[in-house]
Amino acid sequence: MMVNSFFLVFVCGLLWISVSDGQGHDQRLKTLANDFRNIIAQNSIRKQYAVLYLSKPAATSGQVYYEPTPPHVAPAFVYPDITGDMITNNADYPYTYSALTPDYNAARFGKVLHKATTIHTEDIALKLVFPHMEKWFNSKYNANVISVYLYSYYLPCPDCTNIIQTFLTSHPTIGLYIGFSQLYGGNNEGSDPAKRQQTKQRKQNLSIMLNNHHGRLFDLGSFKPSPVGKRETSEGCFVSDANGELFLTLNFTNGEVLAFFTRKLNGTIVLADKDDNDIASRTVLADESEIISFGKYMNEGFNAKFYDGLDGLKMQTEPWNQCGVDMEVMKELPAHYSEVRIWLQIQDGSPFVCLSGRKFSHMKFDRVQLEGKSEKGLTTLSNSVLVNQFKEHKIGSEERCYKFPRLNKDFSEGFRAKYITCASYTNCTYGELYDNVTPYWTPW
Ligand SMILES: [Zn+2]
């Protein structure tokens, strides 16, 4: 996909500097996010919070120093003490870090930031807090600020992206490292494909912007419960060239096929099955971005094609079964199991899970369960299915598969499959961290 391919370019560009460098920044942002999460959570029912950290001179990569007060005894919200509508001369803030929540309805900082509606954390952090921290930092260390870390639970919104751009322009020697945990911040982005696309574009723009100013953007994902990352988005179902983009995807709330399309030519989008029979088509106009719903349930082998007005084939995606979550090796199985792999796909709009292994006799009490993520961030577990109920996929193969009920709104933000080992029908174990799990398969 576009985002990932850009990201790869950046990673390659940075490798010559230091391989561990990126990991250090990434780790530092995670530490900040984790250390302040609990403090913030006790004081807010909403998820958004931000942490701003100025890296001390010669700080070891990947470490965060708090001084003079460790965060667990710090006040819930730490920022300069600004009273009334004035930043007073003694408002210096003697810390290398601060943590913030949004200023709802501009109740606290409305006057000083000239805003009447909720002020976002990035705005407070960069416009209000940073100048004070920087001033103190300069005198304390007799040094300029080189690296600034900003963690924000949600990806910065469009307005905050502009604020970040302004910050970068006015601080050309500072490297800004931004990490976030969730892509979609609100406005029902998660369920609106057009907004999803805008968010994806913003993430990419922000990444480019930061890279151009010696910084970086990190998608930290959620910190728990799984150590397993998100699926690497397959490049196969997203094709692009200089004239446009074509993306074959799913409606995760019902299992139907979607195609995202933008192109400089008039033409036709065709949905074809595994035998290359056309099963649906739609006329599309030049220069319009469209989410096309074909009213068909996704199946293996489906692919999308774009023909221009002269019937010339201009673009074609890979078949759908190249686009899902590939075989994952289950890591935490009893020693007497040989290798077991799990594969997550969609067949006829339904989650389709296949297992491969040599010792299905050992596995007969084991279960597979789906975990869906809904728009509100809730997770829903399906009923578990016994491996015994999995059917041989092809005659004589070592693969057995099971088709779950169709996707529904519980899956709107993605889903994954868990493998649960059981010694008997009632004696099942799986680790808290769900090591035996596929990556989340997310809509974008
Ligand atoms: Zn914002």
Boltz pocket constraint, residues with backbone or C-beta under 6 A from the ligand:
constraints:
  - pocket:
      binder: B
      contacts: [[A, 120], [A, 121], [A, 122], [A, 156], [A, 157], [A, 158], [A, 159], [A, 160], [A, 161]]
      max_distance: 6.0
